[in-house]
Amino acid sequence: MRKILIIGIGSGNPEHMTVQAINALNQADVLFIPTKGAKKTELAEVRRDICARYVTRNDSRTVEFAVPVRRTEGVSYDGSVDDWHQQIAAIYERLLADELGEEGTGAFLVWGDPMLYDSTIRIVERVKARGQVAFDYDVIPGITSLQALCASHRIPLNLVGKPVEITTGRRLHESFPGRSQTSAVMLDGEQAFQRIDDPDAEIYWGAYLGTPDEIVISGRLAEVKDRILETRAAAREKMGWIMDIYLLRKGADFEE
Ligand SMILES: C[S@@+](CC[C@H](N)C(=O)[O-])C[C@H]1O[C@@H](n2cnc3c(N)ncnc32)[C@H](O)[C@@H]1O
């Protein structure tokens, strides 16, 4: 039966690759690499670099495929994501049927870790449910951008004995500072931190983590907010794209 390996490749630094991930890469007959459009060629480049560094067998192949752009106009958020996943599932199904022999092993190289704000696992499950191609699959964990953020700032993720909420920019207002003392924010196209008005809030922000272009800024939110906004806008203008993540926190490890 065909075998799929969903491999977490870390968040930008090829040295994030674990030994397990490297071994999995070398089990694959075909390496599937998503390309996300011209502006993010650097991301496809990191995947190519990883293959060049770590693939030691010389009989495997790389197959690049374009990821469709999600349609957002005239549909609800859930409907738009559902349609998008359906389109990608059809692409995966075709890749498995056309590019992998019946006993072949294919690998999807997933940014960071496949369990964190990534839909490869659920899309692969969709393909399985469609029942057109028989296969089994395994997931190999990777270093997330959240781990990379904490490492670059040299901070623990949680305050002692306290919970952490991981959320998106769109939903940050539900989380911090009311419900959570530590909120990690990903996928934030609106810089939702600028609307947080809390004198005790601190922010740990990072962009292009793990890459040569990494930028990190931290401090009291009210004091560094504008610097982050300016730095982010300038970097985005220069690079043509940006990926950033941040942690908002208030309180202390040991409180009365
Ligand atoms: C679709 S999610 C994928 C997350 C990934 N699976 C992970 O484990 O980190 C993309 C979001 O992750 C964050 N991200 C991923 N890589 C990053 C990096 N190198 N630097 C900063 N943020 C990153 C950003 O918030 C971005 O919007």
The ligand as an SDF file (V2000), in Angstrom:
LIG
                    3D

 27 29  0  0  0  0  0  0  0  0999 V2000
   -0.1710   28.4150    8.6050 C   0  0  0  0  0  0  0  0  0  0  0  0
    0.6590   28.7790   10.0990 S   0  0  0  0  0  0  0  0  0  0  0  0
    1.8210   27.4690   10.1750 C   0  0  0  0  0  0  0  0  0  0  0  0
    2.4050   27.2680   11.5350 C   0  0  0  0  0  0  0  0  0  0  0  0
    3.4250   26.1410   11.5620 C   0  0  0  0  0  0  0  0  0  0  0  0
    2.7900   24.8470   11.3360 N   0  0  0  0  0  0  0  0  0  0  0  0
    4.1970   26.0810   12.8810 C   0  0  0  0  0  0  0  0  0  0  0  0
    4.3510   24.9720   13.4200 O   0  0  0  0  0  0  0  0  0  0  0  0
    4.6990   27.1220   13.3130 O   0  0  0  0  0  0  0  0  0  0  0  0
    1.6040   30.1640    9.6080 C   0  0  0  0  0  0  0  0  0  0  0  0
    1.8630   31.1300   10.7590 C   0  0  0  0  0  0  0  0  0  0  0  0
    2.9040   30.6060   11.5700 O   0  0  0  0  0  0  0  0  0  0  0  0
    3.7400   31.6490   12.0290 C   0  0  0  0  0  0  0  0  0  0  0  0
    5.0980   31.4020   11.5210 N   0  0  0  0  0  0  0  0  0  0  0  0
    5.5050   30.2820   10.8660 C   0  0  0  0  0  0  0  0  0  0  0  0
    6.8170   30.3450   10.6200 N   0  0  0  0  0  0  0  0  0  0  0  0
    7.2590   31.5120   11.1150 C   0  0  0  0  0  0  0  0  0  0  0  0
    8.5330   32.1310   11.1740 C   0  0  0  0  0  0  0  0  0  0  0  0
    9.6060   31.5480   10.6630 N   0  0  0  0  0  0  0  0  0  0  0  0
    8.6210   33.3440   11.7850 N   0  0  0  0  0  0  0  0  0  0  0  0
    7.5340   33.9280   12.3120 C   0  0  0  0  0  0  0  0  0  0  0  0
    6.3140   33.3960   12.2900 N   0  0  0  0  0  0  0  0  0  0  0  0
    6.1680   32.1950   11.7050 C   0  0  0  0  0  0  0  0  0  0  0  0
    3.1290   32.9460   11.5440 C   0  0  0  0  0  0  0  0  0  0  0  0
    2.2420   33.4280   12.5390 O   0  0  0  0  0  0  0  0  0  0  0  0
    2.3560   32.4900   10.3250 C   0  0  0  0  0  0  0  0  0  0  0  0
    1.2960   33.3790   10.0380 O   0  0  0  0  0  0  0  0  0  0  0  0
  1  2  1  0
  2  3  1  0
  2 10  1  0
  3  4  1  0
  4  5  1  0
  5  6  1  0
  5  7  1  0
  7  8  2  0
  7  9  1  0
 10 11  1  0
 11 12  1  0
 11 26  1  0
 12 13  1  0
 13 14  1  0
 13 24  1  0
 14 15  1  0
 14 23  1  0
 15 16  2  0
 16 17  1  0
 17 18  1  0
 17 23  2  0
 18 19  1  0
 18 20  2  0
 20 21  1  0
 21 22  2  0
 22 23  1  0
 24 25  1  0
 24 26  1  0
 26 27  1  0
M  CHG  2   2   1   9  -1
M  END
$$$$
